[in-house]
Amino acid sequence: YFAELKQGLSFGELALLKKDSLRAATVRTRANGVHLASLHRADYQHVFGKRKRMKLDARISFFKEIPFFKGLSRAFLEKFQRNFETVSFYRL
């Protein structure tokens, strides 16, 4: 498969997401002065894992503000919250 990528686009994300996956992308450039950045899996997981934990903490806090859920354990709420989807509404 061949793709021509423009400035700011990325490739190779599957190798970051799948635990035992190896990188499968090969890069060739037609121009001089092309800059590429590489991100190691551990760094990716650290950054996005932190973001995922922050989203989970926010969800748990939301449920704990509702009187019905106040006495429930965090472990229960972590399992419970998996059944919900966040939907945002905006006033027109």
TIRO-2110 file (N, C-alpha, C; in Angstrom, 1 decimal):
// TIRO-2110
0.8, -1.2, 0.0, N, 1, A
0.0, 0.0, 0.0, CA, 1, A
0.9, 1.2, 0.0, C, 1, A
0.5, 2.2, -0.8, N, 2, A
1.3, 3.5, -0.9, CA, 2, A
0.4, 4.6, -0.5, C, 2, A
0.9, 5.5, 0.3, N, 3, A
0.1, 6.7, 0.6, CA, 3, A
1.1, 7.9, 0.6, C, 3, A
0.6, 9.0, 0.1, N, 4, A
1.3, 10.3, 0.1, CA, 4, A
0.8, 11.1, 1.3, C, 4, A
1.6, 11.4, 2.3, N, 5, A
1.2, 12.1, 3.4, CA, 5, A
1.6, 13.6, 3.4, C, 5, A
0.7, 14.4, 3.8, N, 6, A
0.9, 15.8, 3.8, CA, 6, A
1.4, 16.2, 5.2, C, 6, A
1.9, 17.4, 5.4, N, 7, A
2.4, 17.9, 6.6, CA, 7, A
1.5, 17.7, 7.8, C, 7, A
2.0, 17.2, 8.9, N, 8, A
1.1, 17.1, 10.1, CA, 8, A
0.4, 15.7, 10.2, C, 8, A
0.5, 14.9, 9.2, N, 9, A
-0.2, 13.6, 9.2, CA, 9, A
0.7, 12.6, 9.9, C, 9, A
0.1, 11.5, 10.3, N, 10, A
0.9, 10.4, 11.0, CA, 10, A
0.7, 9.1, 10.4, C, 10, A
1.5, 8.1, 10.8, N, 11, A
1.4, 6.7, 10.3, CA, 11, A
2.0, 5.9, 11.4, C, 11, A
1.7, 4.6, 11.4, N, 12, A
2.3, 3.6, 12.3, CA, 12, A
1.6, 3.5, 13.6, C, 12, A
0.4, 4.0, 13.8, N, 13, A
-0.3, 4.0, 15.0, CA, 13, A
-0.6, 2.6, 15.5, C, 13, A
-0.8, 1.6, 14.6, N, 14, A
-1.2, 0.3, 15.1, CA, 14, A
-0.1, -0.3, 15.9, C, 14, A
1.1, 0.0, 15.6, N, 15, A
2.2, -0.6, 16.4, CA, 15, A
2.2, 0.0, 17.8, C, 15, A
1.7, 1.2, 18.0, N, 16, A
1.6, 1.7, 19.3, CA, 16, A
0.4, 1.1, 20.1, C, 16, A
-0.7, 0.8, 19.4, N, 17, A
-1.9, 0.3, 20.1, CA, 17, A
-1.9, -1.1, 20.4, C, 17, A
-1.3, -2.0, 19.6, N, 18, A
-1.3, -3.4, 19.8, CA, 18, A
-0.1, -3.8, 20.5, C, 18, A
-0.2, -4.5, 21.6, N, 19, A
0.9, -4.8, 22.5, CA, 19, A
2.0, -5.6, 21.8, C, 19, A
1.8, -6.6, 21.1, N, 20, A
2.8, -7.4, 20.5, CA, 20, A
3.1, -7.1, 19.0, C, 20, A
2.6, -6.0, 18.6, N, 21, A
2.7, -5.6, 17.2, CA, 21, A
4.0, -4.9, 16.9, C, 21, A
4.6, -5.2, 15.7, N, 22, A
5.8, -4.6, 15.3, CA, 22, A
5.4, -3.5, 14.3, C, 22, A
6.3, -2.5, 14.2, N, 23, A
6.1, -1.5, 13.2, CA, 23, A
6.1, -2.0, 11.8, C, 23, A
5.1, -1.6, 11.0, N, 24, A
5.0, -2.2, 9.6, CA, 24, A
5.1, -1.1, 8.6, C, 24, A
5.4, 0.1, 9.0, N, 25, A
5.4, 1.3, 8.0, CA, 25, A
6.9, 1.5, 7.5, C, 25, A
7.0, 1.7, 6.3, N, 26, A
8.3, 2.1, 5.7, CA, 26, A
8.1, 3.5, 5.1, C, 26, A
9.0, 4.3, 5.3, N, 27, A
8.9, 5.7, 4.9, CA, 27, A
10.0, 6.0, 3.8, C, 27, A
9.5, 6.6, 2.8, N, 28, A
10.4, 7.1, 1.7, CA, 28, A
10.0, 8.5, 1.4, C, 28, A
11.0, 9.4, 1.2, N, 29, A
10.7, 10.8, 0.9, CA, 29, A
11.2, 11.2, -0.4, C, 29, A
10.5, 12.1, -1.1, N, 30, A
10.9, 12.6, -2.4, CA, 30, A
11.7, 13.9, -2.2, C, 30, A
11.6, 14.5, -1.0, N, 31, A
12.2, 15.8, -0.8, CA, 31, A
13.3, 15.8, 0.2, C, 31, A
14.1, 16.7, 0.2, N, 32, A
15.2, 16.9, 1.2, CA, 32, A
14.6, 17.7, 2.4, C, 32, A
15.1, 17.6, 3.5, N, 33, A
14.7, 18.4, 4.6, CA, 33, A
13.4, 18.0, 5.3, C, 33, A
13.0, 16.7, 5.1, N, 34, A
11.8, 16.2, 5.7, CA, 34, A
12.1, 15.8, 7.2, C, 34, A
11.3, 16.2, 8.1, N, 35, A
11.5, 15.9, 9.5, CA, 35, A
10.4, 14.9, 10.0, C, 35, A
10.9, 13.9, 10.7, N, 36, A
10.0, 12.9, 11.2, CA, 36, A
10.2, 12.8, 12.7, C, 36, A
9.1, 12.5, 13.4, N, 37, A
9.2, 12.3, 14.9, CA, 37, A
8.8, 10.9, 15.2, C, 37, A
9.5, 10.3, 16.1, N, 38, A
9.2, 8.9, 16.6, CA, 38, A
8.8, 8.9, 18.0, C, 38, A
7.8, 8.1, 18.3, N, 39, A
7.2, 8.0, 19.6, CA, 39, A
7.3, 6.6, 20.1, C, 39, A
7.9, 6.3, 21.2, N, 40, A
8.0, 4.9, 21.7, CA, 40, A
6.7, 4.5, 22.3, C, 40, A
6.4, 3.2, 22.3, N, 41, A
5.2, 2.7, 22.9, CA, 41, A
5.0, 3.1, 24.3, C, 41, A
6.1, 3.0, 25.1, N, 42, A
6.0, 3.3, 26.6, CA, 42, A
5.6, 4.7, 26.8, C, 42, A
6.1, 5.6, 26.0, N, 43, A
5.8, 7.1, 26.1, CA, 43, A
4.4, 7.3, 25.7, C, 43, A
3.9, 6.7, 24.6, N, 44, A
2.6, 6.8, 24.1, CA, 44, A
1.6, 6.4, 25.2, C, 44, A
1.9, 5.2, 25.8, N, 45, A
1.0, 4.7, 26.8, CA, 45, A
1.0, 5.5, 28.1, C, 45, A
2.1, 6.1, 28.4, N, 46, A
2.2, 7.0, 29.6, CA, 46, A
1.3, 8.2, 29.4, C, 46, A
1.4, 8.9, 28.2, N, 47, A
0.7, 10.1, 27.9, CA, 47, A
-0.8, 9.8, 27.8, C, 47, A
-1.2, 8.8, 27.0, N, 48, A
-2.6, 8.5, 26.8, CA, 48, A
-3.2, 7.7, 27.9, C, 48, A
-2.4, 7.0, 28.6, N, 49, A
-2.9, 6.3, 29.8, CA, 49, A
-3.3, 7.3, 30.9, C, 49, A
-2.5, 8.4, 31.1, N, 50, A
-2.8, 9.4, 32.0, CA, 50, A
-4.1, 10.1, 31.6, C, 50, A
-4.3, 10.4, 30.3, N, 51, A
-5.5, 11.0, 29.9, CA, 51, A
-6.7, 10.1, 30.1, C, 51, A
-6.5, 8.8, 29.9, N, 52, A
-7.6, 7.9, 30.1, CA, 52, A
-8.0, 7.8, 31.6, C, 52, A
-7.0, 7.8, 32.5, N, 53, A
-7.3, 7.9, 33.9, CA, 53, A
-8.0, 9.1, 34.4, C, 53, A
-7.6, 10.2, 33.8, N, 54, A
-8.3, 11.5, 34.1, CA, 54, A
-9.7, 11.5, 33.7, C, 54, A
-10.0, 10.9, 32.5, N, 55, A
-11.4, 10.8, 32.1, CA, 55, A
-12.2, 9.9, 33.0, C, 55, A
-11.6, 8.8, 33.4, N, 56, A
-12.2, 7.9, 34.3, CA, 56, A
-12.5, 8.6, 35.7, C, 56, A
-11.5, 9.3, 36.2, N, 57, A
-11.7, 10.0, 37.5, CA, 57, A
-12.9, 11.0, 37.3, C, 57, A
-13.0, 11.7, 36.2, N, 58, A
-14.0, 12.7, 36.0, CA, 58, A
-15.4, 12.0, 36.0, C, 58, A
-15.5, 10.9, 35.4, N, 59, A
-16.7, 10.1, 35.3, CA, 59, A
-17.1, 9.6, 36.7, C, 59, A
-16.2, 9.1, 37.5, N, 60, A
-16.5, 8.6, 38.8, CA, 60, A
-16.9, 9.8, 39.7, C, 60, A
-16.3, 10.9, 39.6, N, 61, A
-16.7, 12.1, 40.3, CA, 61, A
-18.1, 12.5, 40.0, C, 61, A
-18.4, 12.5, 38.7, N, 62, A
-19.8, 12.8, 38.3, CA, 62, A
-20.8, 11.9, 39.0, C, 62, A
-20.6, 10.6, 38.9, N, 63, A
-21.5, 9.7, 39.6, CA, 63, A
-21.6, 9.9, 41.1, C, 63, A
-20.5, 10.2, 41.7, N, 64, A
-20.5, 10.4, 43.2, CA, 64, A
-21.3, 11.7, 43.6, C, 64, A
-21.5, 12.6, 42.6, N, 65, A
-22.3, 13.8, 42.9, CA, 65, A
-23.8, 13.5, 43.0, C, 65, A
-24.2, 12.3, 42.4, N, 66, A
-25.6, 11.9, 42.4, CA, 66, A
-25.8, 11.2, 43.7, C, 66, A
-26.8, 11.6, 44.5, N, 67, A
-27.0, 11.0, 45.8, CA, 67, A
-27.1, 9.5, 45.8, C, 67, A
-27.8, 8.9, 44.8, N, 68, A
-28.0, 7.5, 44.7, CA, 68, A
-26.6, 6.7, 44.7, C, 68, A
-25.6, 7.3, 44.1, N, 69, A
-24.3, 6.6, 43.9, CA, 69, A
-23.3, 7.0, 45.0, C, 69, A
-23.6, 7.9, 45.9, N, 70, A
-22.6, 8.4, 46.8, CA, 70, A
-21.9, 7.3, 47.7, C, 70, A
-22.7, 6.3, 48.1, N, 71, A
-22.2, 5.3, 49.0, CA, 71, A
-21.5, 4.1, 48.3, C, 71, A
-21.5, 4.1, 47.0, N, 72, A
-20.9, 3.0, 46.3, CA, 72, A
-19.4, 3.1, 46.2, C, 72, A
-18.7, 1.9, 46.1, N, 73, A
-17.3, 1.9, 46.1, CA, 73, A
-16.8, 2.4, 44.7, C, 73, A
-15.5, 2.8, 44.7, N, 74, A
-14.9, 3.2, 43.4, CA, 74, A
-14.8, 2.0, 42.5, C, 74, A
-14.5, 0.9, 43.0, N, 75, A
-14.4, -0.4, 42.2, CA, 75, A
-15.7, -0.6, 41.5, C, 75, A
-16.8, -0.5, 42.2, N, 76, A
-18.1, -0.7, 41.6, CA, 76, A
-18.4, 0.3, 40.5, C, 76, A
-18.1, 1.6, 40.8, N, 77, A
-18.4, 2.6, 39.9, CA, 77, A
-17.5, 2.5, 38.6, C, 77, A
-16.3, 2.0, 38.8, N, 78, A
-15.5, 1.8, 37.6, CA, 78, A
-16.1, 0.8, 36.7, C, 78, A
-16.6, -0.3, 37.2, N, 79, A
-17.3, -1.3, 36.4, CA, 79, A
-18.6, -0.7, 35.8, C, 79, A
-19.3, 0.0, 36.7, N, 80, A
-20.6, 0.5, 36.3, CA, 80, A
-20.5, 1.5, 35.2, C, 80, A
-19.5, 2.4, 35.2, N, 81, A
-19.4, 3.5, 34.2, CA, 81, A
-19.2, 3.0, 32.8, C, 81, A
-18.7, 1.7, 32.7, N, 82, A
-18.4, 1.2, 31.3, CA, 82, A
-19.7, 1.1, 30.5, C, 82, A
-20.8, 1.1, 31.2, N, 83, A
-22.1, 0.9, 30.4, CA, 83, A
-22.7, 2.3, 30.0, C, 83, A
-21.9, 3.3, 30.2, N, 84, A
-22.4, 4.7, 29.8, CA, 84, A
-21.6, 5.3, 28.7, C, 84, A
-22.2, 6.1, 28.0, N, 85, A
-21.5, 6.9, 26.9, CA, 85, A
-21.7, 8.4, 27.2, C, 85, A
-20.6, 9.1, 27.0, N, 86, A
-20.7, 10.6, 27.3, CA, 86, A
-21.3, 11.2, 26.0, C, 86, A
-22.3, 12.0, 26.2, N, 87, A
-22.9, 12.8, 25.1, CA, 87, A
-22.9, 14.2, 25.5, C, 87, A
-22.5, 15.1, 24.6, N, 88, A
-22.5, 16.5, 24.9, CA, 88, A
-23.6, 17.2, 24.1, C, 88, A
-24.3, 18.1, 24.7, N, 89, A
-25.3, 18.9, 24.0, CA, 89, A
-24.9, 20.4, 24.1, C, 89, A
-25.2, 21.0, 23.0, N, 90, A
-24.8, 22.5, 22.9, CA, 90, A
-26.1, 23.3, 22.5, C, 90, A
-26.2, 24.4, 23.2, N, 91, A
-27.3, 25.3, 22.9, CA, 91, A
-27.0, 26.0, 21.6, C, 91, A
-28.1, 26.0, 20.7, N, 92, A
-27.9, 26.7, 19.4, CA, 92, A
-28.2, 28.2, 19.5, C, 92, A
END
